[in-house]
Amino acid sequence: MKKAIRSALLLFILLLLHLHSFCWGFYAHQKINYYAVFLLPPEMMRLYKPNILFLGEHAVDPDKRRYAVPAEAARHYIDIDHYGAYPFESLPRKWADAVAKFGEDSLKQYGIVPWHIQNMLYRLTDAFKTKNFTLIMKASAEIGHYIADAHVPLHACSNHNGQFSNQKGIHAFWESRVPELLAEKDPVTIGFDFFIGKATYIQNPGDFIWKRVLESARAADSVLAFERELTLQFPDDKKYSFEERSGKTIRQYSAAFTIAYNKKLDGMIERRMRQSIFAIASFWYTAWVNAGQPDLKELVDKKFSDADLKEFEQLNVQWSSGSKMIGREEQ
């Protein structure tokens, strides 16, 4: 019986990951949260700057949690094309209205990222009100993850990994391979510019994030079409290359194909990363203002408790075990 339950659970997780297992790569999520800190006012910077490494490292916690929490996946995306054509007016923007029209289970089936971001904003605001160091840091890191995901075009498209157009792998290509290869300055590339300005107060967070989701949805066609066009110009031995990673030889999109794709997109990925950084910092700032702009000086010397550290370690163990299990199943 226990073996059957484990097998059923594993199958469920595999199916869940197959449906939506992609997000900004760990590198991009960590960079986005890291640079968002520099957009904050001094009153917030005094708390966020000393914890900048935590905010970057734990930007990926929601992805790690997918292996342990079945409800997690739906929080990262919305297959908005399920609801008709742009601008998808059949889908109410307010959660209560959307539930009344489509039902909560149906909404979760097709993704709930714009609504979940607003829930995370309330959570972060409450953490500021109570001056709870741990909750402020955790909520800040995690809302950053979901906001960044909302800026990914293929997170707003049912053909999220090119599975319907014979382009499997395009999701990780767009949000992992391109930034990992091109974001840093080197002799080949000029790098991405992540210094943006200052965070601003968001008067209507719901409208703000829905606008970004709609932008993502409109860009999805270009993300797919340009990859198809370039593929016609690159034979397989030029489109792909083999690289060493974590002691393994993997087949990867070549540097030449990656650079050509980024050029064809006219810097879309850099722009969406920059917009993510600005949005995250502005949501952090908005939560702080909505909480009454509490003085954060007394939290500067706070540390995570042993229980907090144990929780983070358990998440890493669950993620490591889950990813290894998925790897064995896919071999």
C-alpha positions in Angstrom: 0.0 0.0 0.0 2.8 2.4 1.0 4.6 1.7 -2.3 1.5 2.3 -4.3 0.9 5.6 -2.5 4.5 6.7 -3.2 4.2 5.7 -6.8 0.9 7.7 -7.2 2.5 10.7 -5.5 5.5 10.5 -7.7 3.3 10.3 -10.8 1.3 13.3 -9.7 4.5 15.4 -9.1 5.9 14.3 -12.5 2.7 15.4 -14.2 2.7 18.6 -12.3 6.2 19.4 -13.3 5.6 18.4 -16.9 2.7 20.9 -17.1 4.7 23.9 -15.8 8.2 23.1 -14.6 9.9 26.1 -15.9 10.6 29.6 -14.6 13.4 32.2 -14.8 16.5 30.1 -14.2 18.0 30.2 -10.7 20.7 32.6 -12.0 18.2 35.1 -13.3 15.8 35.0 -10.3 18.8 35.6 -8.0 20.1 38.5 -10.0 16.7 40.1 -10.3 16.1 40.0 -6.5 19.6 41.1 -5.8 19.5 44.2 -8.0 16.0 45.2 -6.8 17.6 46.0 -3.4 19.5 49.0 -4.9 16.2 50.7 -5.9 15.0 51.1 -2.4 15.0 54.2 -0.3 17.6 54.5 2.6 14.9 53.7 5.2 14.5 50.3 3.7 18.0 49.8 2.4 19.3 49.7 6.0 17.5 46.4 6.4 17.6 45.0 2.9 21.2 45.6 2.0 22.7 43.5 4.9 20.3 40.7 3.8 20.9 41.1 0.0 22.5 37.6 -0.3 19.5 36.0 1.4 17.1 37.8 -0.9 19.0 36.6 -3.9 19.6 33.0 -2.7 16.0 32.5 -1.5 14.4 34.0 -4.7 14.3 30.4 -5.9 12.5 28.9 -2.8 9.1 28.8 -4.6 10.6 26.7 -7.3 12.2 24.4 -4.8 8.8 24.0 -3.0 7.2 22.6 -6.1 8.5 19.2 -5.3 6.8 19.2 -1.9 3.6 21.3 -2.3 1.2 20.3 -5.1 -0.6 23.7 -5.0 2.6 25.6 -5.7 2.9 25.3 -9.5 -0.3 27.3 -10.3 1.2 30.3 -8.5 3.9 30.8 -11.2 1.9 31.2 -14.4 -1.4 31.9 -16.1 -2.4 30.3 -19.4 -4.3 33.4 -20.3 -4.9 32.4 -23.9 -7.3 29.8 -22.5 -9.7 32.6 -21.9 -9.9 33.8 -25.5 -8.1 36.5 -27.5 -6.1 39.5 -26.3 -6.9 41.4 -24.1 -8.9 38.4 -22.6 -11.8 40.5 -21.4 -13.8 37.3 -20.6 -11.5 36.8 -17.6 -12.4 39.1 -14.6 -9.4 40.7 -13.0 -10.7 40.5 -9.5 -10.3 37.1 -7.8 -13.9 36.9 -6.4 -15.4 37.8 -9.7 -13.2 35.2 -11.5 -14.1 32.5 -9.0 -17.8 33.3 -9.4 -17.5 32.9 -13.2 -15.1 30.0 -13.6 -14.7 28.3 -10.2 -11.6 28.2 -8.1 -10.4 24.7 -9.4 -10.6 25.8 -13.0 -8.7 29.0 -12.3 -5.9 27.1 -10.5 -5.8 24.6 -13.4 -4.8 27.4 -15.8 -2.6 29.4 -13.3 -3.2 32.2 -10.8 0.1 34.2 -10.8 -1.5 37.8 -10.9 -3.8 37.0 -8.0 -1.1 35.3 -6.0 1.2 38.3 -6.3 -1.5 40.4 -4.7 -1.9 37.9 -1.9 1.9 38.0 -1.3 1.7 41.8 -1.2 -0.8 41.6 1.6 1.4 39.1 3.4 4.4 41.3 3.1 2.4 44.4 4.3 1.3 42.5 7.4 4.9 41.4 8.1 6.0 45.0 8.0 3.2 46.0 10.4 4.3 43.5 12.9 8.0 44.1 12.3 8.5 40.4 11.9 12.0 40.1 10.5 11.7 36.5 9.3 8.4 37.1 7.5 9.6 40.3 5.9 12.6 38.5 4.4 10.8 35.4 3.3 7.8 37.3 1.8 10.2 39.8 0.1 12.2 37.0 -1.5 9.2 35.0 -2.6 7.1 37.9 -4.0 10.1 38.7 -6.0 10.0 35.3 -7.6 6.3 35.5 -8.6 6.6 39.0 -10.0 9.6 38.0 -12.1 7.7 35.0 -13.4 4.8 37.2 -14.4 7.3 39.0 -16.7 8.1 35.9 -18.7 6.1 35.7 -21.9 5.8 31.9 -21.9 4.3 32.1 -18.4 1.3 33.7 -20.0 0.8 31.1 -22.8 -0.5 27.6 -22.8 2.3 26.6 -25.3 4.7 27.4 -22.5 7.5 25.1 -23.6 6.8 24.9 -27.3 5.2 21.5 -26.8 2.5 22.3 -29.3 4.8 23.7 -32.0 7.8 21.3 -31.9 9.9 23.8 -30.0 10.4 21.8 -26.7 13.0 23.5 -24.6 12.4 27.1 -25.7 11.2 28.1 -22.2 14.5 27.3 -20.5 16.3 28.8 -23.5 14.6 32.1 -23.2 14.8 32.6 -19.4 17.9 30.6 -18.5 20.3 30.1 -21.4 20.1 33.7 -22.7 20.6 35.5 -19.4 23.2 33.1 -18.2 25.3 33.5 -21.3 24.7 37.2 -22.1 23.9 39.1 -18.9 27.5 39.4 -17.6 30.0 41.5 -19.4 32.8 39.5 -21.2 34.9 39.8 -24.3 31.9 38.7 -26.5 28.9 40.5 -25.0 28.4 44.0 -23.5 26.2 42.5 -20.7 22.8 43.6 -19.4 22.2 46.9 -17.6 20.5 46.3 -14.2 20.9 49.8 -12.7 17.6 51.4 -13.2 16.6 54.2 -10.8 14.4 54.2 -7.8 11.3 52.2 -6.7 8.0 54.0 -6.8 4.7 53.6 -4.9 2.1 51.6 -6.8 -1.3 53.1 -6.5 -3.1 50.0 -7.9 -1.0 46.8 -7.6 -3.7 44.8 -9.3 -3.8 46.9 -12.4 0.0 47.1 -12.4 0.6 43.3 -12.4 -2.2 42.6 -14.9 -0.6 45.1 -17.3 2.6 43.2 -17.0 0.9 39.8 -17.6 -0.8 41.2 -20.7 2.5 42.4 -22.0 3.9 38.9 -21.4 1.0 37.4 -23.3 1.4 39.7 -26.3 5.2 38.9 -26.5 4.7 35.1 -26.4 4.1 34.9 -30.2 7.4 36.6 -30.9 9.3 34.4 -28.5 8.1 31.4 -30.4 8.1 32.8 -34.0 11.7 34.2 -33.8 13.0 30.8 -32.6 11.3 29.1 -35.5 12.7 31.5 -38.0 16.3 31.2 -36.7 16.1 27.4 -36.6 15.6 27.5 -40.4 18.9 29.4 -40.7 21.0 27.2 -38.3 21.7 23.5 -39.0 21.5 21.3 -35.9 25.3 21.2 -35.4 25.3 25.0 -35.3 22.1 25.5 -33.3 23.3 23.2 -30.5 26.6 22.6 -28.8 27.9 20.3 -26.0 29.0 21.8 -22.7 30.3 20.5 -19.4 28.0 21.3 -16.4 28.1 19.8 -12.9 30.4 17.1 -14.2 28.0 16.1 -17.0 28.1 16.8 -20.7 24.9 18.4 -21.8 23.4 19.4 -25.2 22.8 23.1 -25.1 21.8 25.9 -27.4 25.0 27.2 -29.0 26.4 30.6 -28.2 26.0 31.7 -31.8 22.3 30.8 -31.8 21.7 32.4 -28.4 23.3 35.7 -29.5 21.4 35.7 -32.7 18.1 35.0 -30.9 18.7 37.7 -28.4 19.4 40.2 -31.2 16.3 39.1 -33.1 14.2 39.8 -29.9 15.8 43.2 -29.8 16.8 42.9 -26.1 13.4 41.7 -24.9 14.9 39.5 -22.2 17.0 42.3 -20.8 14.0 44.6 -20.8 11.8 42.1 -19.0 14.5 41.5 -16.4 14.8 45.3 -15.9 11.1 45.6 -15.6 11.1 42.7 -13.1 13.7 44.4 -10.9 11.8 47.7 -10.9 8.4 46.0 -10.2 9.9 43.9 -7.3 11.5 46.9 -5.6 8.3 48.9 -6.1 6.1 46.2 -4.6 8.5 46.0 -1.6 8.3 49.7 -1.2 4.5 49.8 -1.6 4.1 47.1 1.1 6.3 49.2 3.5 4.3 52.4 2.8 1.0 50.6 3.2 2.2 49.3 6.5 2.7 52.9 7.7 6.4 53.1 6.9 7.6 51.4 10.1 11.1 52.2 11.4 13.2 49.2 10.4 16.4 50.1 12.3 15.6 47.8 15.2 15.5 44.8 12.8 18.9 45.4 11.3 20.7 43.1 13.8 18.0 40.4 13.7 19.0 36.9 12.6 17.1 33.9 11.5 16.3 31.5 14.3 17.6 27.9 14.4 14.0 26.8 13.5 14.1 29.1 10.4 17.5 27.7 9.3 16.2 24.2 9.8 13.2 25.0 7.6 15.4 26.3 4.8 17.6 23.2 5.0 14.6 20.9 4.9 13.4 22.7 1.7 16.8 22.1 0.1 16.7 18.4 1.0 13.2 18.1 -0.4 14.2 19.9 -3.5 17.4 17.9 -4.0 15.6 14.6 -3.4 12.8 15.6 -5.7 15.0 16.7 -8.6 17.1 13.5 -8.4 13.9 11.4 -8.4 12.7 13.3 -11.5 16.0 12.9 -13.1 15.9 9.1 -12.6 12.4 8.9 -14.1 13.4 10.8 -17.2 16.5 8.6 -17.9 
